[in-house]
Each structure stands twice: as C-alpha cells, then as structure tokens.
Amino acid sequence: MEESWGLQDYSLDHEPVRTVDPVCGLTIDEDKAAGKIGYAGDMFYFCSKDCEQRFLEDPAEFIGQKK
C-alpha cells in the first residue's frame, strides 16, 4: 500500500519483520519474540525471557551506551 508520503507498507504482505536480540545477537521474527521492551525511544525484541531479563538489569550494556 502506497502511503501519501511515499513510504510503502510491507506489513500487508505477511512477510515476517526480522530483528536482532540485543542480548544474544539471535535474529528473530518480531511477532514471535518472547518479549519486547521500549527503551530510549526504540523497541527491543528478545528470543527468550532470560535475554529480556538480562536487558532489564542493564540496558545500556546492550545498546552501546556504556563507555
């Protein structure tokens, strides 16, 4: 579907949206993620509740905010 500002909506194609779990690096489908968390204006998806919990303990470690 063509949007008025020129972006095409691929969600109607039923193609999975792939993303990388920031904790373990596994590529997963967003709609099959074991968990998701909004942080620092972004949404992060996780392959397991363990990865989600590790992220919650120290999000900055996994999104490169620590120096």
PALOSE-255469 format. One record per atom (N, C-alpha, C, O): residue number from 0; atom name; x, y, z negated. Coordinates in nm, 2 decimals. Layout:
residues N
<doke><pos>NUM</pos><site>CA</site><c1>X</c1><c2>Y</c2><c3>Z</c3></doke>
...
//
This chain:
residues 67
<doke><pos>0</pos><site>N</site><c1>0.08</c1><c2>-0.12</c2><c3>0.00</c3></doke>
<doke><pos>0</pos><site>CA</site><c1>0.00</c1><c2>0.00</c2><c3>0.00</c3></doke>
<doke><pos>0</pos><site>C</site><c1>0.09</c1><c2>0.12</c2><c3>0.00</c3></doke>
<doke><pos>0</pos><site>O</site><c1>0.18</c1><c2>0.13</c2><c3>-0.08</c3></doke>
<doke><pos>1</pos><site>N</site><c1>0.07</c1><c2>0.21</c2><c3>0.09</c3></doke>
<doke><pos>1</pos><site>CA</site><c1>0.15</c1><c2>0.33</c2><c3>0.10</c3></doke>
<doke><pos>1</pos><site>C</site><c1>0.09</c1><c2>0.44</c2><c3>0.01</c3></doke>
<doke><pos>1</pos><site>O</site><c1>-0.03</c1><c2>0.48</c2><c3>0.02</c3></doke>
<doke><pos>2</pos><site>N</site><c1>0.17</c1><c2>0.49</c2><c3>-0.08</c3></doke>
<doke><pos>2</pos><site>CA</site><c1>0.13</c1><c2>0.60</c2><c3>-0.17</c3></doke>
<doke><pos>2</pos><site>C</site><c1>0.15</c1><c2>0.73</c2><c3>-0.11</c3></doke>
<doke><pos>2</pos><site>O</site><c1>0.23</c1><c2>0.75</c2><c3>-0.01</c3></doke>
<doke><pos>3</pos><site>N</site><c1>0.08</c1><c2>0.83</c2><c3>-0.16</c3></doke>
<doke><pos>3</pos><site>CA</site><c1>0.09</c1><c2>0.97</c2><c3>-0.09</c3></doke>
<doke><pos>3</pos><site>C</site><c1>0.22</c1><c2>1.03</c2><c3>-0.10</c3></doke>
<doke><pos>3</pos><site>O</site><c1>0.25</c1><c2>1.12</c2><c3>-0.02</c3></doke>
<doke><pos>4</pos><site>N</site><c1>0.31</c1><c2>0.99</c2><c3>-0.19</c3></doke>
<doke><pos>4</pos><site>CA</site><c1>0.44</c1><c2>1.05</c2><c3>-0.20</c3></doke>
<doke><pos>4</pos><site>C</site><c1>0.55</c1><c2>0.96</c2><c3>-0.13</c3></doke>
<doke><pos>4</pos><site>O</site><c1>0.67</c1><c2>0.99</c2><c3>-0.14</c3></doke>
<doke><pos>5</pos><site>N</site><c1>0.51</c1><c2>0.86</c2><c3>-0.05</c3></doke>
<doke><pos>5</pos><site>CA</site><c1>0.60</c1><c2>0.78</c2><c3>0.03</c3></doke>
<doke><pos>5</pos><site>C</site><c1>0.65</c1><c2>0.66</c2><c3>-0.03</c3></doke>
<doke><pos>5</pos><site>O</site><c1>0.74</c1><c2>0.59</c2><c3>0.03</c3></doke>
<doke><pos>6</pos><site>N</site><c1>0.61</c1><c2>0.62</c2><c3>-0.15</c3></doke>
<doke><pos>6</pos><site>CA</site><c1>0.66</c1><c2>0.50</c2><c3>-0.21</c3></doke>
<doke><pos>6</pos><site>C</site><c1>0.57</c1><c2>0.39</c2><c3>-0.18</c3></doke>
<doke><pos>6</pos><site>O</site><c1>0.45</c1><c2>0.40</c2><c3>-0.18</c3></doke>
<doke><pos>7</pos><site>N</site><c1>0.62</c1><c2>0.27</c2><c3>-0.15</c3></doke>
<doke><pos>7</pos><site>CA</site><c1>0.54</c1><c2>0.16</c2><c3>-0.12</c3></doke>
<doke><pos>7</pos><site>C</site><c1>0.52</c1><c2>0.07</c2><c3>-0.24</c3></doke>
<doke><pos>7</pos><site>O</site><c1>0.62</c1><c2>0.05</c2><c3>-0.32</c3></doke>
<doke><pos>8</pos><site>N</site><c1>0.40</c1><c2>0.03</c2><c3>-0.27</c3></doke>
<doke><pos>8</pos><site>CA</site><c1>0.37</c1><c2>-0.06</c2><c3>-0.38</c3></doke>
<doke><pos>8</pos><site>C</site><c1>0.38</c1><c2>-0.20</c2><c3>-0.34</c3></doke>
<doke><pos>8</pos><site>O</site><c1>0.29</c1><c2>-0.25</c2><c3>-0.27</c3></doke>
<doke><pos>9</pos><site>N</site><c1>0.48</c1><c2>-0.27</c2><c3>-0.39</c3></doke>
<doke><pos>9</pos><site>CA</site><c1>0.50</c1><c2>-0.41</c2><c3>-0.35</c3></doke>
<doke><pos>9</pos><site>C</site><c1>0.43</c1><c2>-0.50</c2><c3>-0.45</c3></doke>
<doke><pos>9</pos><site>O</site><c1>0.43</c1><c2>-0.63</c2><c3>-0.43</c3></doke>
<doke><pos>10</pos><site>N</site><c1>0.38</c1><c2>-0.45</c2><c3>-0.56</c3></doke>
<doke><pos>10</pos><site>CA</site><c1>0.31</c1><c2>-0.54</c2><c3>-0.66</c3></doke>
<doke><pos>10</pos><site>C</site><c1>0.20</c1><c2>-0.62</c2><c3>-0.60</c3></doke>
<doke><pos>10</pos><site>O</site><c1>0.17</c1><c2>-0.73</c2><c3>-0.66</c3></doke>
<doke><pos>11</pos><site>N</site><c1>0.13</c1><c2>-0.57</c2><c3>-0.50</c3></doke>
<doke><pos>11</pos><site>CA</site><c1>0.02</c1><c2>-0.64</c2><c3>-0.44</c3></doke>
<doke><pos>11</pos><site>C</site><c1>0.07</c1><c2>-0.76</c2><c3>-0.36</c3></doke>
<doke><pos>11</pos><site>O</site><c1>-0.01</c1><c2>-0.85</c2><c3>-0.32</c3></doke>
<doke><pos>12</pos><site>N</site><c1>0.20</c1><c2>-0.77</c2><c3>-0.33</c3></doke>
<doke><pos>12</pos><site>CA</site><c1>0.25</c1><c2>-0.88</c2><c3>-0.25</c3></doke>
<doke><pos>12</pos><site>C</site><c1>0.27</c1><c2>-1.01</c2><c3>-0.34</c3></doke>
<doke><pos>12</pos><site>O</site><c1>0.30</c1><c2>-1.11</c2><c3>-0.29</c3></doke>
<doke><pos>13</pos><site>N</site><c1>0.25</c1><c2>-0.99</c2><c3>-0.47</c3></doke>
<doke><pos>13</pos><site>CA</site><c1>0.26</c1><c2>-1.10</c2><c3>-0.57</c3></doke>
<doke><pos>13</pos><site>C</site><c1>0.41</c1><c2>-1.16</c2><c3>-0.57</c3></doke>
<doke><pos>13</pos><site>O</site><c1>0.43</c1><c2>-1.27</c2><c3>-0.61</c3></doke>
<doke><pos>14</pos><site>N</site><c1>0.50</c1><c2>-1.07</c2><c3>-0.54</c3></doke>
<doke><pos>14</pos><site>CA</site><c1>0.64</c1><c2>-1.11</c2><c3>-0.55</c3></doke>
<doke><pos>14</pos><site>C</site><c1>0.68</c1><c2>-1.08</c2><c3>-0.69</c3></doke>
<doke><pos>14</pos><site>O</site><c1>0.65</c1><c2>-0.98</c2><c3>-0.75</c3></doke>
<doke><pos>15</pos><site>N</site><c1>0.75</c1><c2>-1.17</c2><c3>-0.76</c3></doke>
<doke><pos>15</pos><site>CA</site><c1>0.80</c1><c2>-1.15</c2><c3>-0.89</c3></doke>
<doke><pos>15</pos><site>C</site><c1>0.89</c1><c2>-1.03</c2><c3>-0.90</c3></doke>
<doke><pos>15</pos><site>O</site><c1>0.98</c1><c2>-1.02</c2><c3>-0.81</c3></doke>
<doke><pos>16</pos><site>N</site><c1>0.88</c1><c2>-0.96</c2><c3>-1.01</c3></doke>
<doke><pos>16</pos><site>CA</site><c1>0.98</c1><c2>-0.85</c2><c3>-1.03</c3></doke>
<doke><pos>16</pos><site>C</site><c1>1.08</c1><c2>-0.91</c2><c3>-1.12</c3></doke>
<doke><pos>16</pos><site>O</site><c1>1.06</c1><c2>-0.95</c2><c3>-1.23</c3></doke>
<doke><pos>17</pos><site>N</site><c1>1.21</c1><c2>-0.91</c2><c3>-1.07</c3></doke>
<doke><pos>17</pos><site>CA</site><c1>1.32</c1><c2>-0.97</c2><c3>-1.14</c3></doke>
<doke><pos>17</pos><site>C</site><c1>1.39</c1><c2>-0.86</c2><c3>-1.22</c3></doke>
<doke><pos>17</pos><site>O</site><c1>1.41</c1><c2>-0.75</c2><c3>-1.17</c3></doke>
<doke><pos>18</pos><site>N</site><c1>1.44</c1><c2>-0.90</c2><c3>-1.34</c3></doke>
<doke><pos>18</pos><site>CA</site><c1>1.52</c1><c2>-0.81</c2><c3>-1.42</c3></doke>
<doke><pos>18</pos><site>C</site><c1>1.62</c1><c2>-0.89</c2><c3>-1.50</c3></doke>
<doke><pos>18</pos><site>O</site><c1>1.61</c1><c2>-1.01</c2><c3>-1.50</c3></doke>
<doke><pos>19</pos><site>N</site><c1>1.72</c1><c2>-0.82</c2><c3>-1.55</c3></doke>
<doke><pos>19</pos><site>CA</site><c1>1.83</c1><c2>-0.89</c2><c3>-1.63</c3></doke>
<doke><pos>19</pos><site>C</site><c1>1.81</c1><c2>-0.87</c2><c3>-1.78</c3></doke>
<doke><pos>19</pos><site>O</site><c1>1.79</c1><c2>-0.76</c2><c3>-1.82</c3></doke>
<doke><pos>20</pos><site>N</site><c1>1.81</c1><c2>-0.98</c2><c3>-1.85</c3></doke>
<doke><pos>20</pos><site>CA</site><c1>1.80</c1><c2>-0.97</c2><c3>-2.00</c3></doke>
<doke><pos>20</pos><site>C</site><c1>1.93</c1><c2>-0.90</c2><c3>-2.05</c3></doke>
<doke><pos>20</pos><site>O</site><c1>2.04</c1><c2>-0.95</c2><c3>-2.02</c3></doke>
<doke><pos>21</pos><site>N</site><c1>1.92</c1><c2>-0.79</c2><c3>-2.12</c3></doke>
<doke><pos>21</pos><site>CA</site><c1>2.04</c1><c2>-0.71</c2><c3>-2.15</c3></doke>
<doke><pos>21</pos><site>C</site><c1>2.12</c1><c2>-0.78</c2><c3>-2.26</c3></doke>
<doke><pos>21</pos><site>O</site><c1>2.24</c1><c2>-0.74</c2><c3>-2.28</c3></doke>
<doke><pos>22</pos><site>N</site><c1>2.07</c1><c2>-0.88</c2><c3>-2.32</c3></doke>
<doke><pos>22</pos><site>CA</site><c1>2.15</c1><c2>-0.95</c2><c3>-2.43</c3></doke>
<doke><pos>22</pos><site>C</site><c1>2.23</c1><c2>-1.06</c2><c3>-2.37</c3></doke>
<doke><pos>22</pos><site>O</site><c1>2.36</c1><c2>-1.07</c2><c3>-2.39</c3></doke>
<doke><pos>23</pos><site>N</site><c1>2.17</c1><c2>-1.15</c2><c3>-2.29</c3></doke>
<doke><pos>23</pos><site>CA</site><c1>2.25</c1><c2>-1.27</c2><c3>-2.24</c3></doke>
<doke><pos>23</pos><site>C</site><c1>2.28</c1><c2>-1.26</c2><c3>-2.09</c3></doke>
<doke><pos>23</pos><site>O</site><c1>2.36</c1><c2>-1.34</c2><c3>-2.05</c3></doke>
<doke><pos>24</pos><site>N</site><c1>2.22</c1><c2>-1.17</c2><c3>-2.02</c3></doke>
<doke><pos>24</pos><site>CA</site><c1>2.25</c1><c2>-1.15</c2><c3>-1.88</c3></doke>
<doke><pos>24</pos><site>C</site><c1>2.17</c1><c2>-1.24</c2><c3>-1.79</c3></doke>
<doke><pos>24</pos><site>O</site><c1>2.20</c1><c2>-1.24</c2><c3>-1.67</c3></doke>
<doke><pos>25</pos><site>N</site><c1>2.08</c1><c2>-1.32</c2><c3>-1.84</c3></doke>
<doke><pos>25</pos><site>CA</site><c1>2.00</c1><c2>-1.41</c2><c3>-1.75</c3></doke>
<doke><pos>25</pos><site>C</site><c1>1.90</c1><c2>-1.32</c2><c3>-1.67</c3></doke>
<doke><pos>25</pos><site>O</site><c1>1.84</c1><c2>-1.23</c2><c3>-1.72</c3></doke>
<doke><pos>26</pos><site>N</site><c1>1.88</c1><c2>-1.36</c2><c3>-1.54</c3></doke>
<doke><pos>26</pos><site>CA</site><c1>1.79</c1><c2>-1.29</c2><c3>-1.46</c3></doke>
<doke><pos>26</pos><site>C</site><c1>1.65</c1><c2>-1.36</c2><c3>-1.48</c3></doke>
<doke><pos>26</pos><site>O</site><c1>1.64</c1><c2>-1.49</c2><c3>-1.47</c3></doke>
<doke><pos>27</pos><site>N</site><c1>1.55</c1><c2>-1.29</c2><c3>-1.51</c3></doke>
<doke><pos>27</pos><site>CA</site><c1>1.42</c1><c2>-1.34</c2><c3>-1.54</c3></doke>
<doke><pos>27</pos><site>C</site><c1>1.31</c1><c2>-1.26</c2><c3>-1.46</c3></doke>
<doke><pos>27</pos><site>O</site><c1>1.33</c1><c2>-1.15</c2><c3>-1.42</c3></doke>
<doke><pos>28</pos><site>N</site><c1>1.19</c1><c2>-1.32</c2><c3>-1.45</c3></doke>
<doke><pos>28</pos><site>CA</site><c1>1.07</c1><c2>-1.25</c2><c3>-1.40</c3></doke>
<doke><pos>28</pos><site>C</site><c1>1.01</c1><c2>-1.17</c2><c3>-1.51</c3></doke>
<doke><pos>28</pos><site>O</site><c1>0.99</c1><c2>-1.22</c2><c3>-1.62</c3></doke>
<doke><pos>29</pos><site>N</site><c1>0.98</c1><c2>-1.04</c2><c3>-1.49</c3></doke>
<doke><pos>29</pos><site>CA</site><c1>0.93</c1><c2>-0.96</c2><c3>-1.59</c3></doke>
<doke><pos>29</pos><site>C</site><c1>0.79</c1><c2>-1.02</c2><c3>-1.64</c3></doke>
<doke><pos>29</pos><site>O</site><c1>0.77</c1><c2>-1.01</c2><c3>-1.76</c3></doke>
<doke><pos>30</pos><site>N</site><c1>0.71</c1><c2>-1.07</c2><c3>-1.56</c3></doke>
<doke><pos>30</pos><site>CA</site><c1>0.58</c1><c2>-1.12</c2><c3>-1.60</c3></doke>
<doke><pos>30</pos><site>C</site><c1>0.59</c1><c2>-1.25</c2><c3>-1.68</c3></doke>
<doke><pos>30</pos><site>O</site><c1>0.49</c1><c2>-1.30</c2><c3>-1.74</c3></doke>
<doke><pos>31</pos><site>N</site><c1>0.71</c1><c2>-1.32</c2><c3>-1.68</c3></doke>
<doke><pos>31</pos><site>CA</site><c1>0.73</c1><c2>-1.44</c2><c3>-1.76</c3></doke>
<doke><pos>31</pos><site>C</site><c1>0.82</c1><c2>-1.42</c2><c3>-1.88</c3></doke>
<doke><pos>31</pos><site>O</site><c1>0.86</c1><c2>-1.52</c2><c3>-1.94</c3></doke>
<doke><pos>32</pos><site>N</site><c1>0.86</c1><c2>-1.30</c2><c3>-1.91</c3></doke>
<doke><pos>32</pos><site>CA</site><c1>0.95</c1><c2>-1.27</c2><c3>-2.01</c3></doke>
<doke><pos>32</pos><site>C</site><c1>0.89</c1><c2>-1.31</c2><c3>-2.15</c3></doke>
<doke><pos>32</pos><site>O</site><c1>0.77</c1><c2>-1.30</c2><c3>-2.17</c3></doke>
<doke><pos>33</pos><site>N</site><c1>0.98</c1><c2>-1.36</c2><c3>-2.24</c3></doke>
<doke><pos>33</pos><site>CA</site><c1>0.94</c1><c2>-1.40</c2><c3>-2.37</c3></doke>
<doke><pos>33</pos><site>C</site><c1>0.91</c1><c2>-1.28</c2><c3>-2.46</c3></doke>
<doke><pos>33</pos><site>O</site><c1>0.84</c1><c2>-1.29</c2><c3>-2.56</c3></doke>
<doke><pos>34</pos><site>N</site><c1>0.96</c1><c2>-1.16</c2><c3>-2.42</c3></doke>
<doke><pos>34</pos><site>CA</site><c1>0.93</c1><c2>-1.04</c2><c3>-2.50</c3></doke>
<doke><pos>34</pos><site>C</site><c1>0.98</c1><c2>-0.92</c2><c3>-2.42</c3></doke>
<doke><pos>34</pos><site>O</site><c1>1.06</c1><c2>-0.93</c2><c3>-2.32</c3></doke>
<doke><pos>35</pos><site>N</site><c1>0.93</c1><c2>-0.80</c2><c3>-2.46</c3></doke>
<doke><pos>35</pos><site>CA</site><c1>0.97</c1><c2>-0.68</c2><c3>-2.39</c3></doke>
<doke><pos>35</pos><site>C</site><c1>0.97</c1><c2>-0.57</c2><c3>-2.50</c3></doke>
<doke><pos>35</pos><site>O</site><c1>0.88</c1><c2>-0.57</c2><c3>-2.59</c3></doke>
<doke><pos>36</pos><site>N</site><c1>1.06</c1><c2>-0.47</c2><c3>-2.48</c3></doke>
<doke><pos>36</pos><site>CA</site><c1>1.07</c1><c2>-0.36</c2><c3>-2.58</c3></doke>
<doke><pos>36</pos><site>C</site><c1>1.10</c1><c2>-0.23</c2><c3>-2.50</c3></doke>
<doke><pos>36</pos><site>O</site><c1>1.19</c1><c2>-0.23</c2><c3>-2.41</c3></doke>
<doke><pos>37</pos><site>N</site><c1>1.03</c1><c2>-0.13</c2><c3>-2.53</c3></doke>
<doke><pos>37</pos><site>CA</site><c1>1.06</c1><c2>0.00</c2><c3>-2.48</c3></doke>
<doke><pos>37</pos><site>C</site><c1>1.16</c1><c2>0.07</c2><c3>-2.57</c3></doke>
<doke><pos>37</pos><site>O</site><c1>1.14</c1><c2>0.08</c2><c3>-2.69</c3></doke>
<doke><pos>38</pos><site>N</site><c1>1.27</c1><c2>0.12</c2><c3>-2.51</c3></doke>
<doke><pos>38</pos><site>CA</site><c1>1.38</c1><c2>0.18</c2><c3>-2.59</c3></doke>
<doke><pos>38</pos><site>C</site><c1>1.45</c1><c2>0.29</c2><c3>-2.50</c3></doke>
<doke><pos>38</pos><site>O</site><c1>1.48</c1><c2>0.26</c2><c3>-2.39</c3></doke>
<doke><pos>39</pos><site>N</site><c1>1.47</c1><c2>0.40</c2><c3>-2.55</c3></doke>
<doke><pos>39</pos><site>CA</site><c1>1.54</c1><c2>0.51</c2><c3>-2.49</c3></doke>
<doke><pos>39</pos><site>C</site><c1>1.48</c1><c2>0.54</c2><c3>-2.35</c3></doke>
<doke><pos>39</pos><site>O</site><c1>1.55</c1><c2>0.57</c2><c3>-2.25</c3></doke>
<doke><pos>40</pos><site>N</site><c1>1.35</c1><c2>0.53</c2><c3>-2.34</c3></doke>
<doke><pos>40</pos><site>CA</site><c1>1.28</c1><c2>0.57</c2><c3>-2.21</c3></doke>
<doke><pos>40</pos><site>C</site><c1>1.28</c1><c2>0.45</c2><c3>-2.11</c3></doke>
<doke><pos>40</pos><site>O</site><c1>1.23</c1><c2>0.48</c2><c3>-2.00</c3></doke>
<doke><pos>41</pos><site>N</site><c1>1.33</c1><c2>0.34</c2><c3>-2.14</c3></doke>
<doke><pos>41</pos><site>CA</site><c1>1.33</c1><c2>0.23</c2><c3>-2.05</c3></doke>
<doke><pos>41</pos><site>C</site><c1>1.26</c1><c2>0.11</c2><c3>-2.11</c3></doke>
<doke><pos>41</pos><site>O</site><c1>1.25</c1><c2>0.10</c2><c3>-2.23</c3></doke>
<doke><pos>42</pos><site>N</site><c1>1.22</c1><c2>0.01</c2><c3>-2.03</c3></doke>
<doke><pos>42</pos><site>CA</site><c1>1.16</c1><c2>-0.11</c2><c3>-2.08</c3></doke>
<doke><pos>42</pos><site>C</site><c1>1.26</c1><c2>-0.22</c2><c3>-2.06</c3></doke>
<doke><pos>42</pos><site>O</site><c1>1.32</c1><c2>-0.24</c2><c3>-1.95</c3></doke>
<doke><pos>43</pos><site>N</site><c1>1.29</c1><c2>-0.30</c2><c3>-2.16</c3></doke>
<doke><pos>43</pos><site>CA</site><c1>1.38</c1><c2>-0.41</c2><c3>-2.15</c3></doke>
<doke><pos>43</pos><site>C</site><c1>1.30</c1><c2>-0.54</c2><c3>-2.17</c3></doke>
<doke><pos>43</pos><site>O</site><c1>1.22</c1><c2>-0.55</c2><c3>-2.26</c3></doke>
<doke><pos>44</pos><site>N</site><c1>1.34</c1><c2>-0.64</c2><c3>-2.09</c3></doke>
<doke><pos>44</pos><site>CA</site><c1>1.27</c1><c2>-0.77</c2><c3>-2.10</c3></doke>
<doke><pos>44</pos><site>C</site><c1>1.37</c1><c2>-0.88</c2><c3>-2.14</c3></doke>
<doke><pos>44</pos><site>O</site><c1>1.49</c1><c2>-0.87</c2><c3>-2.11</c3></doke>
<doke><pos>45</pos><site>N</site><c1>1.32</c1><c2>-0.98</c2><c3>-2.21</c3></doke>
<doke><pos>45</pos><site>CA</site><c1>1.40</c1><c2>-1.08</c2><c3>-2.27</c3></doke>
<doke><pos>45</pos><site>C</site><c1>1.36</c1><c2>-1.22</c2><c3>-2.24</c3></doke>
<doke><pos>45</pos><site>O</site><c1>1.24</c1><c2>-1.25</c2><c3>-2.22</c3></doke>
<doke><pos>46</pos><site>N</site><c1>1.46</c1><c2>-1.31</c2><c3>-2.22</c3></doke>
<doke><pos>46</pos><site>CA</site><c1>1.43</c1><c2>-1.45</c2><c3>-2.18</c3></doke>
<doke><pos>46</pos><site>C</site><c1>1.38</c1><c2>-1.53</c2><c3>-2.30</c3></doke>
<doke><pos>46</pos><site>O</site><c1>1.31</c1><c2>-1.63</c2><c3>-2.29</c3></doke>
<doke><pos>47</pos><site>N</site><c1>1.41</c1><c2>-1.48</c2><c3>-2.42</c3></doke>
<doke><pos>47</pos><site>CA</site><c1>1.37</c1><c2>-1.56</c2><c3>-2.55</c3></doke>
<doke><pos>47</pos><site>C</site><c1>1.35</c1><c2>-1.46</c2><c3>-2.66</c3></doke>
<doke><pos>47</pos><site>O</site><c1>1.39</c1><c2>-1.34</c2><c3>-2.66</c3></doke>
<doke><pos>48</pos><site>N</site><c1>1.28</c1><c2>-1.51</c2><c3>-2.76</c3></doke>
<doke><pos>48</pos><site>CA</site><c1>1.26</c1><c2>-1.43</c2><c3>-2.88</c3></doke>
<doke><pos>48</pos><site>C</site><c1>1.39</c1><c2>-1.40</c2><c3>-2.95</c3></doke>
<doke><pos>48</pos><site>O</site><c1>1.41</c1><c2>-1.30</c2><c3>-3.02</c3></doke>
<doke><pos>49</pos><site>N</site><c1>1.49</c1><c2>-1.50</c2><c3>-2.94</c3></doke>
<doke><pos>49</pos><site>CA</site><c1>1.62</c1><c2>-1.48</c2><c3>-3.00</c3></doke>
<doke><pos>49</pos><site>C</site><c1>1.69</c1><c2>-1.36</c2><c3>-2.94</c3></doke>
<doke><pos>49</pos><site>O</site><c1>1.75</c1><c2>-1.28</c2><c3>-3.01</c3></doke>
<doke><pos>50</pos><site>N</site><c1>1.69</c1><c2>-1.35</c2><c3>-2.81</c3></doke>
<doke><pos>50</pos><site>CA</site><c1>1.75</c1><c2>-1.23</c2><c3>-2.74</c3></doke>
<doke><pos>50</pos><site>C</site><c1>1.68</c1><c2>-1.10</c2><c3>-2.78</c3></doke>
<doke><pos>50</pos><site>O</site><c1>1.74</c1><c2>-1.00</c2><c3>-2.80</c3></doke>
<doke><pos>51</pos><site>N</site><c1>1.55</c1><c2>-1.11</c2><c3>-2.79</c3></doke>
<doke><pos>51</pos><site>CA</site><c1>1.47</c1><c2>-0.99</c2><c3>-2.83</c3></doke>
<doke><pos>51</pos><site>C</site><c1>1.51</c1><c2>-0.95</c2><c3>-2.97</c3></doke>
<doke><pos>51</pos><site>O</site><c1>1.53</c1><c2>-0.83</c2><c3>-2.99</c3></doke>
<doke><pos>52</pos><site>N</site><c1>1.53</c1><c2>-1.04</c2><c3>-3.06</c3></doke>
<doke><pos>52</pos><site>CA</site><c1>1.56</c1><c2>-1.01</c2><c3>-3.20</c3></doke>
<doke><pos>52</pos><site>C</site><c1>1.71</c1><c2>-0.95</c2><c3>-3.21</c3></doke>
<doke><pos>52</pos><site>O</site><c1>1.73</c1><c2>-0.86</c2><c3>-3.28</c3></doke>
<doke><pos>53</pos><site>N</site><c1>1.80</c1><c2>-1.01</c2><c3>-3.13</c3></doke>
<doke><pos>53</pos><site>CA</site><c1>1.94</c1><c2>-0.96</c2><c3>-3.13</c3></doke>
<doke><pos>53</pos><site>C</site><c1>1.94</c1><c2>-0.81</c2><c3>-3.08</c3></doke>
<doke><pos>53</pos><site>O</site><c1>2.01</c1><c2>-0.73</c2><c3>-3.13</c3></doke>
<doke><pos>54</pos><site>N</site><c1>1.86</c1><c2>-0.78</c2><c3>-2.98</c3></doke>
<doke><pos>54</pos><site>CA</site><c1>1.85</c1><c2>-0.65</c2><c3>-2.92</c3></doke>
<doke><pos>54</pos><site>C</site><c1>1.79</c1><c2>-0.55</c2><c3>-3.03</c3></doke>
<doke><pos>54</pos><site>O</site><c1>1.85</c1><c2>-0.44</c2><c3>-3.05</c3></doke>
<doke><pos>55</pos><site>N</site><c1>1.69</c1><c2>-0.59</c2><c3>-3.10</c3></doke>
<doke><pos>55</pos><site>CA</site><c1>1.63</c1><c2>-0.51</c2><c3>-3.21</c3></doke>
<doke><pos>55</pos><site>C</site><c1>1.73</c1><c2>-0.47</c2><c3>-3.32</c3></doke>
<doke><pos>55</pos><site>O</site><c1>1.72</c1><c2>-0.37</c2><c3>-3.37</c3></doke>
<doke><pos>56</pos><site>N</site><c1>1.82</c1><c2>-0.57</c2><c3>-3.35</c3></doke>
<doke><pos>56</pos><site>CA</site><c1>1.92</c1><c2>-0.54</c2><c3>-3.45</c3></doke>
<doke><pos>56</pos><site>C</site><c1>2.01</c1><c2>-0.43</c2><c3>-3.42</c3></doke>
<doke><pos>56</pos><site>O</site><c1>2.06</c1><c2>-0.36</c2><c3>-3.51</c3></doke>
<doke><pos>57</pos><site>N</site><c1>2.05</c1><c2>-0.42</c2><c3>-3.29</c3></doke>
<doke><pos>57</pos><site>CA</site><c1>2.14</c1><c2>-0.31</c2><c3>-3.25</c3></doke>
<doke><pos>57</pos><site>C</site><c1>2.13</c1><c2>-0.28</c2><c3>-3.10</c3></doke>
<doke><pos>57</pos><site>O</site><c1>2.22</c1><c2>-0.33</c2><c3>-3.02</c3></doke>
<doke><pos>58</pos><site>N</site><c1>2.03</c1><c2>-0.21</c2><c3>-3.06</c3></doke>
<doke><pos>58</pos><site>CA</site><c1>2.00</c1><c2>-0.19</c2><c3>-2.91</c3></doke>
<doke><pos>58</pos><site>C</site><c1>2.12</c1><c2>-0.12</c2><c3>-2.84</c3></doke>
<doke><pos>58</pos><site>O</site><c1>2.15</c1><c2>-0.15</c2><c3>-2.73</c3></doke>
<doke><pos>59</pos><site>N</site><c1>2.19</c1><c2>-0.03</c2><c3>-2.91</c3></doke>
<doke><pos>59</pos><site>CA</site><c1>2.30</c1><c2>0.05</c2><c3>-2.85</c3></doke>
<doke><pos>59</pos><site>C</site><c1>2.41</c1><c2>-0.05</c2><c3>-2.80</c3></doke>
<doke><pos>59</pos><site>O</site><c1>2.47</c1><c2>-0.02</c2><c3>-2.70</c3></doke>
<doke><pos>60</pos><site>N</site><c1>2.43</c1><c2>-0.16</c2><c3>-2.87</c3></doke>
<doke><pos>60</pos><site>CA</site><c1>2.53</c1><c2>-0.25</c2><c3>-2.83</c3></doke>
<doke><pos>60</pos><site>C</site><c1>2.50</c1><c2>-0.31</c2><c3>-2.69</c3></doke>
<doke><pos>60</pos><site>O</site><c1>2.60</c1><c2>-0.34</c2><c3>-2.61</c3></doke>
<doke><pos>61</pos><site>N</site><c1>2.38</c1><c2>-0.33</c2><c3>-2.66</c3></doke>
<doke><pos>61</pos><site>CA</site><c1>2.34</c1><c2>-0.40</c2><c3>-2.53</c3></doke>
<doke><pos>61</pos><site>C</site><c1>2.31</c1><c2>-0.30</c2><c3>-2.42</c3></doke>
<doke><pos>61</pos><site>O</site><c1>2.30</c1><c2>-0.35</c2><c3>-2.30</c3></doke>
<doke><pos>62</pos><site>N</site><c1>2.30</c1><c2>-0.17</c2><c3>-2.44</c3></doke>
<doke><pos>62</pos><site>CA</site><c1>2.27</c1><c2>-0.08</c2><c3>-2.33</c3></doke>
<doke><pos>62</pos><site>C</site><c1>2.39</c1><c2>0.01</c2><c3>-2.31</c3></doke>
<doke><pos>62</pos><site>O</site><c1>2.37</c1><c2>0.12</c2><c3>-2.24</c3></doke>
<doke><pos>63</pos><site>N</site><c1>2.50</c1><c2>-0.02</c2><c3>-2.37</c3></doke>
<doke><pos>63</pos><site>CA</site><c1>2.62</c1><c2>0.06</c2><c3>-2.34</c3></doke>
<doke><pos>63</pos><site>C</site><c1>2.63</c1><c2>0.20</c2><c3>-2.41</c3></doke>
<doke><pos>63</pos><site>O</site><c1>2.70</c1><c2>0.29</c2><c3>-2.36</c3></doke>
<doke><pos>64</pos><site>N</site><c1>2.56</c1><c2>0.22</c2><c3>-2.52</c3></doke>
<doke><pos>64</pos><site>CA</site><c1>2.56</c1><c2>0.35</c2><c3>-2.59</c3></doke>
<doke><pos>64</pos><site>C</site><c1>2.68</c1><c2>0.35</c2><c3>-2.69</c3></doke>
<doke><pos>64</pos><site>O</site><c1>2.71</c1><c2>0.46</c2><c3>-2.74</c3></doke>
<doke><pos>65</pos><site>N</site><c1>2.73</c1><c2>0.24</c2><c3>-2.73</c3></doke>
<doke><pos>65</pos><site>CA</site><c1>2.84</c1><c2>0.24</c2><c3>-2.83</c3></doke>
<doke><pos>65</pos><site>C</site><c1>2.97</c1><c2>0.28</c2><c3>-2.76</c3></doke>
<doke><pos>65</pos><site>O</site><c1>2.99</c1><c2>0.23</c2><c3>-2.65</c3></doke>
<doke><pos>66</pos><site>N</site><c1>3.05</c1><c2>0.35</c2><c3>-2.83</c3></doke>
<doke><pos>66</pos><site>CA</site><c1>3.18</c1><c2>0.39</c2><c3>-2.77</c3></doke>
<doke><pos>66</pos><site>C</site><c1>3.29</c1><c2>0.34</c2><c3>-2.86</c3></doke>
<doke><pos>66</pos><site>O</site><c1>3.41</c1><c2>0.36</c2><c3>-2.82</c3></doke>
//
